[in-house]
Amino acid sequence: MTIPIPTLLVHLHLMLHLAALVSVAALLFRDQIKLRAVLLLSIALALANNYDGSDAPDWEDLFWNAVLFCINLVVLVQLVLDRTHVGLSEEERALFDAFGLLTPGEFRALARLATWHTAGAGEEITREGERPDALFYVLTGGLFIVKGERVIPYGAGTFIGEIAFLRGGPASATVRLAPGSRYVAWPVAGLDRRISGRGELRHAVTRLISHDMALKVGRA
């Protein structure tokens, strides 16, 4: 009688040893994506070794291996998303390219909090002397900076309300958007919570705003 190869491997516990060897091999990788991917293969082999369909499986072992598999799969997906642009919409990709200084992971952390808007006629997003409740980025269109009697036209691709956000004070000017302009808003309170306790993300946001302010000085 010929014994099917998969059943023979399980019977001789070769699958178990192979799973262990693959698990050891996973620890040789410094790159987290490669480590997690190989570790998933090891867990899959361990699951196959436990349940071959011939004997009653060890349900406790199956359960914990399944838990480990799911956790590693979730972490692997997060790692891939943190390093790639997969899943970003066209507008989000345009915003990511406009920022230029953020990693995909840092951008995703901010994008989850952002809301997208299209400006109506005469829409104001900040008013001089009043504290804005959001940090804005005008991606397309145009805007007008109003200080007293002066009205200064300004192009898109810039933060609005960044000084008020950093200092926690009022806006230094009124900003009106050209109709049809596309802009993004991050609520100040929510953004503060998102970056508090996350030093790398806070540093990334500060670096991004500082770069934008330097560009404004250069334009001036």
Secondary structure, 3 states (H helix, E strand, C coil): CCCCHHHHHHHCCHHHHHHHHHHHHHCCCCCHHHHHHHHHHHHHHHHHHHCCCCCCCCHHHHHHHHHHHHHHHHHHHHHHHHHCCCCCCHHHHHHHHHHCCCCHHHHHHHHCCCEEEECCCCCEEECECCCCCEEEEEEECEEEEEECCEEEEEECCEEECHHHHHHCCCECCEEEECCCCEEEEEEHHHHHHHHCCCHHHHHHHHHHHHHHHHHHHHHC
